[in-house]
Amino acid sequence: GLGGESAYVACHAIVSEWFRGRELALAFGLAIALTNLGSVFNNFLSPVVANWWTTPSALGLGLAINGAGLVVTMIIFCLSNRYKS
C-alpha cells in the first residue's frame, strides 16, 4: 500500500529500457505475473508465519524481504546506468 504503484511504474520503465520489440511484451507479462505472484505468496505465508511464531516476526520477515528487494533494485539501477547505450 505504500509506494506499490511507484514501484510498478519504475519496474516497467526499466523493463521498457532493457527490452525492445517482441521481447518487450514477454518481459511486461513476466513482470506483471511475478508481482501478482508475490502478492499471493504474501497473503498465504504471512498468516502461517504469524501463527507459527508471532505477528511481529511475520512483519520482520516482510521487512527483510523488502530490504532484500531494495538492495536488488539498487544493483539493477547501477547496472542500468552503467550499461546505458
N, C-alpha and C positions, 0 to 999 in steps of 0.2 A: 503494500500500500504506500510505502514511502519511496518515491522515485522509480517505481517499476516502469512507468511509461517512458521516462527519460532514458532508462537503460535499454528499453526496447528500441527506441529511436536510434540510440548510439550503436547498438548491435547491427541494425540494418544499414546504418551509414558505413560502418566498417565492412560489412559484407558487400555492399554495393561498390566499394573501392577495390576489393580484392578479386571480385568475380565479374565476368562480362559474358554477354550472350546467353547461350543455353545453360551454362553453369550457374548463372545468377538465379534462375527460378529454383533450381535444386537447392542452392545454398539458402535462399529465403525459406523454402519449405522445411529444411532441416533446422534452421534457427527457430522457426515458429514451433515445430514439433518438440524440440528439446526444451524450450521454455515452458511449454504446456506440460511436458512430462515431468519437469522439475516441480511444478505445482502439484501434480498428482502425487509424487513421492512425498512432498511435504505434508499434504493432507493425510497420507497414510502413516508416515513414520513419526510425525510429531506426537500424536496420541499414544503410540506404542512406547516411545521413549519416556514420555511423561508418566505412563502407567508403570513402567519398569523401575524408573528412578524417581525423579521429581520434575515438576514443571520448570523450575529454573535450569535444570540440566538439559531439558529439551530446548529451552531458549538459548542456552550456551552453545549447544550443538549447532543450532541455526546461525548463531553469531559466528562460530568458527567456519562454517561452510561459506557464509557471506564474505568473511575475511579472506578465505582462500580464493573466492571469486574475484575479489578486489585486486589481489596480487596478480592473478592471471590476466585480468583486464589491463593492469598497468604494464605487464610484459607485452601484451598484444599491442597496446598503444605505442610503446617504444619501438617494437619491431615494425609497426605500420609506418611510423615516421622515419625510421632508418632506411627502409627499402622503398620509400615512396618514389614513384617514377615521374 
